[in-house]
Amino acid sequence: MSRIGRKPVSLPQGVSVSYTVEQLEVKGPKGTLSRKIAQGISFSQEENSVNVQRSNDSPNQRACHGLMRALLANMVQGVSKGFEKKLQIIGVGYKADVKGNVLVMNLGYSHQIKYPVPKGMQISVDKGTEISVKGIDKEQVGQVSAEIRGFRPPDSYKGKGVRYLGEHVRLKAGKSGQ
């Protein structure tokens, strides 16, 4: 059995899980998430936990077993606590601001970059250089953070650009003078 797949997922107070043959739905205080279930995977619910089972031991089923358990655990954490990623802007004149439902960034280009905030996400800016991306879907939080970072990835010579908070960028040595 999968080491991850056989662990039960504990349900915090106020979180409920419902499932059919094709759809898994998790409801909690922060919202509702749903996901399609892989074929051959089934769920059994006890008092405060949910177990994931697979129908056979084929390699594909074993892979889906651990995957569906991890996705379920992320959905439960998302609707109860939520997810957050922080980004940091480094560079002279580089800054960001949220205007209405649009993230506006000055990243050293001749124009401002306007990024519309996706539905279900919250983006806030502290001190003009720290961006916080929050949401209940872990996959969407990571994707939005990666898109924002992609507008100006960290430069390998000066380190300027958008990076994750705590990300270490290895700087290259510049030209060496004779």
Secondary structure as UniProt FT lines:
FT   TURN            3..6
FT   STRAND          9..10
FT   TURN            13..14
FT   STRAND          16..19
FT   STRAND          23..28
FT   TURN            29..30
FT   STRAND          31..36
FT   TURN            39..40
FT   STRAND          41..45
FT   STRAND          49..54
FT   HELIX           59..80
FT   STRAND          83..90
FT   TURN            92..93
FT   STRAND          95..99
FT   TURN            100..101
FT   STRAND          102..106
FT   STRAND          113..116
FT   TURN            119..120
FT   STRAND          122..126
FT   TURN            127..129
FT   STRAND          130..135
FT   HELIX           138..150
FT   TURN            156..158
FT   STRAND          161..164
FT   TURN            165..166
//
